[in-house]
Amino acid sequence: MGYLLLAGAIAAEVAGTTAMKYSEGFSRLVPSLLTALAYLLSFALLAQTLKLLAVGTAYAIWAGVGTAAIATIGVAFMGEGMTPTKAAGVALIIIGVVVLNLGGAH
């Protein structure tokens, strides 16, 4: 159940960050409201996750997977470039999350 809550927190954080891009510096109302609501949901779900999982592991996965997802969305849908350095960084994030889970993070 902890990882399901964490997945929801990550999805909400990714949605909030994506909406923030479209808020144009919080100058557009609807994307700005979506950003705030998504981050509120993300933090609420993360707080529930922390009842079940270790804080270091949960936060590292939340931040790492969210960062990798946003980088991927930026490249796939927002016209951002993918450099070898950016690809290596995303790969290292993914490897870090895997190592955390294999290393007794449960």
PAZAPA-4460 file (N, C-alpha, C; in steps of 0.05 Angstrom, whole numbers, plus 32768, in hexadecimal, padded with zeros to 4 digits):
% residues 106
    n_x    n_y    n_z   ca_x   ca_y   ca_z    c_x    c_y    c_z   seq   type   mol
   8011   7FE8   8000   8000   8000   8000   8011   8019   8000     1      M     A
   8028   8018   800E   803A   8030   800F   8044   8038   7FF3     2      G     A
   804B   8024   7FE3   8055   802A   7FC8   803F   8034   7FB6     3      Y     A
   8027   802B   7FBB   8010   8035   7FAB   800B   8053   7FB2     4      L     A
   800B   805A   7FCB   8009   8076   7FD3   801F   8087   7FC8     5      L     A
   8038   807B   7FC8   804F   808A   7FBE   804C   808E   7FA0     6      L     A
   8042   807B   7F91   803D   807E   7F74   8029   8094   7F6F     7      A     A
   8014   8096   7F7F   8001   80AC   7F7D   800D   80C7   7F83     8      G     A
   801F   80C8   7F97   802D   80E1   7F9E   803F   80E9   7F87     9      A     A
   804C   80D6   7F7B   805E   80DD   7F64   804E   80E6   7F4D    10      I     A
   8038   80D9   7F46   8027   80E1   7F30   801C   80FD   7F34    11      A     A
   8013   8103   7F4C   8009   811E   7F52   801F   8133   7F50    12      A     A
   8037   812D   7F59   804D   8140   7F57   8055   8145   7F3A    13      E     A
   8055   8130   7F2A   805B   8133   7F0E   8045   8144   7F00    14      V     A
   802C   813F   7F06   8016   814E   7EFB   8019   816C   7F03    15      A     A
   8020   8170   7F1C   8023   818C   7F26   8039   819B   7F19    16      G     A
   8050   818D   7F15   8066   819A   7F08   8060   819F   7EEB    17      T     A
   8053   818D   7EDE   804B   8191   7EC2   8038   81A9   7EBF    18      T     A
   8024   81AA   7ED1   8011   81C1   7ED1   8020   81DB   7ED7    19      A     A
   8034   81DA   7EE8   8044   81F2   7EEE   8051   81FD   7ED5    20      M     A
   805A   81EC   7EC4   8067   81F5   7EAA   8052   8205   7E9A    21      K     A
   803A   81FB   7E9A   8025   8208   7E8A   8018   8220   7E99    22      Y     A
   801F   8225   7EB2   8014   823C   7EC1   8022   8256   7EB9    23      S     A
   8038   8254   7EAA   8047   826B   7EA2   804D   827E   7EB9    24      E     A
   805B   8273   7ECD   8062   8283   7EE4   804B   828A   7EF5    25      G     A
   8037   8278   7EF7   801E   827C   7F06   800E   8294   7EFC    26      F     A
   8010   829A   7EE2   8000   82AF   7ED7   7FE7   82A5   7EC9    27      S     A
   7FE4   828B   7EC7   7FCC   827F   7EBC   7FBD   8270   7ED2    28      R     A
   7FA4   8276   7ED6   7F95   826D   7EED   7F92   824E   7EEE    29      L     A
   7F88   8242   7ED9   7F81   8225   7EDB   7F9B   8214   7EDF    30      V     A
   7FB0   8218   7ED0   7FC8   8208   7ED6   7FD4   820E   7EF1    31      P     A
   7FD1   8227   7EFB   7FDB   822E   7F15   7FCB   821F   7F2B    32      S     A
   7FB1   821E   7F28   7FA0   820F   7F3B   7FA6   81F1   7F3A    33      L     A
   7FAA   81E7   7F22   7FB0   81CA   7F1F   7FCB   81C4   7F2D    34      L     A
   7FDE   81D6   7F2A   7FF8   81D3   7F37   7FF5   81D1   7F55    35      T     A
   7FE6   81E4   7F61   7FE2   81E4   7F7E   7FD3   81CB   7F88    36      A     A
   7FBE   81C4   7F79   7FAF   81AC   7F82   7FC0   8193   7F7F    37      L     A
   7FCE   8190   7F6A   7FDF   8178   7F66   7FF4   8176   7F7B    38      A     A
   8001   818C   7F82   8016   818B   7F97   8009   8186   7FB2    39      Y     A
   7FF2   8191   7FB8   7FE4   818B   7FD1   7FDE   816D   7FD3    40      L     A
   7FD4   8161   7FBD   7FCE   8145   7FBC   7FE8   8134   7FBF    41      L     A
   7FFD   813D   7FB2   8016   812F   7FB3   8021   812E   7FCF    42      S     A
   8021   8145   7FDD   802C   8146   7FF8   801A   8136   800B    43      F     A
   8000   8136   8007   7FEE   8127   8018   7FF3   8109   8015    44      A     A
   7FF6   8100   7FFC   7FFC   80E4   7FF7   8018   80DC   8002    45      L     A
   802B   80EE   7FFE   8046   80E9   8009   8045   80E6   8027    46      L     A
   8036   80F7   8034   8033   80F6   8052   8027   80DB   805A    47      A     A
   8014   80D1   804C   8008   80B7   8052   801D   80A1   804D    48      Q     A
   802C   80A4   8038   8041   8091   8031   8055   808E   8048    49      T     A
   805C   80A5   8054   8070   80A5   8069   8067   8096   8083    50      L     A
   804D   8090   8085   8044   8080   809B   804C   8063   8097    51      K     A
   8052   805B   807E   8057   803F   8077   8073   803A   806E    52      L     A
   8081   804E   8063   809C   8049   8058   80B0   805C   8066    53      L     A
   80C9   8055   8065   80DE   8065   8071   80E0   8080   8062    54      A     A
   80E3   8095   8070   80E3   80B0   8064   80F9   80B3   804F    55      V     A
   8111   80A9   8055   8127   80AC   8041   8121   809E   8027    56      G     A
   8117   8086   8029   8111   8077   8011   80FA   8083   8002    57      T     A
   80E4   8089   8010   80CC   8094   8003   80D3   80AF   7FF5    58      A     A
   80E1   80C0   8003   80E7   80DA   7FF7   80FA   80D7   7FDF    59      Y     A
   810E   80C6   7FE2   8121   80C2   7FCB   8112   80B7   7FB3    60      A     A
   8100   80A5   7FB6   80F1   809A   7FA0   80DE   80AF   7F95    61      I     A
   80D0   80BE   7FA6   80BE   80D3   7F9D   80CD   80E8   7F8D    62      W     A
   80E3   80F1   7F97   80F2   8106   7F89   80FF   80FB   7F70    63      A     A
   810B   80E4   7F71   8119   80D8   7F5B   8108   80D1   7F44    64      G     A
   80F3   80C2   7F49   80E0   80BA   7F34   80D2   80D2   7F28    65      V     A
   80CA   80E5   7F39   80BD   80FD   7F2F   80D0   810D   7F1D    66      G     A
   80E9   810F   7F25   80FD   811D   7F14   8101   810F   7EF9    67      T     A
   8104   80F5   7EFA   8107   80E6   7EE1   80EF   80E8   7ECF    68      A     A
   80D7   80E7   7EDB   80BE   80E9   7ECC   80BC   8105   7EBF    69      A     A
   80C2   811A   7ECE   80C0   8135   7EC3   80D4   8139   7EAD    70      I     A
   80EC   812F   7EB0   8101   8131   7E9B   80F7   8123   7E82    71      A     A
   80EB   810C   7E85   80E0   80FD   7E6E   80C9   810B   7E61    72      T     A
   80B7   8116   7E70   80A1   8126   7E65   80AB   813E   7E57    73      I     A
   80BF   814B   7E62   80CB   8163   7E54   80D6   815C   7E39    74      G     A
   80E3   8145   7E37   80EE   813D   7E1D   80D8   8134   7E0A    75      V     A
   80C5   8124   7E14   80B1   8118   7E03   809C   812B   7DFA    76      A     A
   8094   813E   7E0B   807D   814F   7E05   8081   816D   7E04    77      F     A
   8098   8176   7E0E   809D   8193   7E10   80B5   819C   7E00    78      M     A
   80BF   818B   7DEF   80D4   8193   7DDD   80EF   8198   7DE9    79      G     A
   80F4   818D   7E01   810E   8190   7E0E   8121   817C   7E02    80      E     A
   813A   8183   7E00   814E   8172   7DF5   8157   815D   7E09    81      G     A
   8160   8146   7DFD   816C   8131   7E0E   818A   812F   7E07    82      M     A
   819A   8137   7E1A   81B7   8136   7E16   81C1   811C   7E23    83      T     A
   81D9   8113   7E1C   81E4   80FC   7E2A   81E6   8101   7E49    84      P     A
   81EC   8119   7E51   81EE   811F   7E6D   81D3   811C   7E7B    85      T     A
   81BE   8127   7E6E   81A3   8124   7E79   819A   8107   7E7B    86      K     A
   81A0   80F8   7E66   8198   80DC   7E65   81A7   80CD   7E7B    87      A     A
   81C0   80D3   7E7F   81D0   80C6   7E95   81C4   80CD   7EB0    88      A     A
   81BD   80E6   7EB4   81B1   80EE   7ECD   8197   80DF   7ED3    89      G     A
   8186   80DD   7EBF   816C   80CF   7EC3   8172   80B1   7EC9    90      V     A
   8185   80A6   7EBA   818C   808A   7EBF   8197   8086   7EDC    91      A     A
   81A7   8098   7EE5   81B2   8096   7F00   819C   8098   7F15    92      L     A
   8188   80A9   7F10   8171   80AB   7F23   8162   8090   7F24    93      I     A
   815D   8085   7F0D   814F   806B   7F0C   815F   8055   7F1A    94      I     A
   8179   8055   7F15   818A   8041   7F22   818A   8045   7F40    95      I     A
   818A   805E   7F49   8189   8064   7F65   8170   805A   7F73    96      G     A
   8159   805D   7F65   8140   8054   7F70   8140   8035   7F72    97      V     A
   814A   8028   7F5D   814C   800B   7F5E   815E   8002   7F75    98      V     A
   8175   800E   7F78   8187   8007   7F8D   817A   800B   7FA9    99      V     A
   816C   8021   7FAC   815E   8025   7FC6   814B   800E   7FCC   100      L     A
   813C   8006   7FB7   8128   7FF1   7FBC   8135   7FD5   7FC0   101      N     A
   814B   7FD0   7FB3   8159   7FB7   7FB6   8169   7FB5   7FD0   102      L     A
   8170   7FCD   7FDB   8181   7FCE   7FF2   8172   7FCD   800D   103      G     A
   815A   7FC2   800D   814B   7FBF   8026   813B   7FD7   802D   104      G     A
   8131   7FE5   8019   8121   7FFD   801F   8105   7FF6   8028   105      A     A
   80FD   7FDD   8027   80E2   7FD5   802E   80DD   7FD8   804B   106      H     A
***
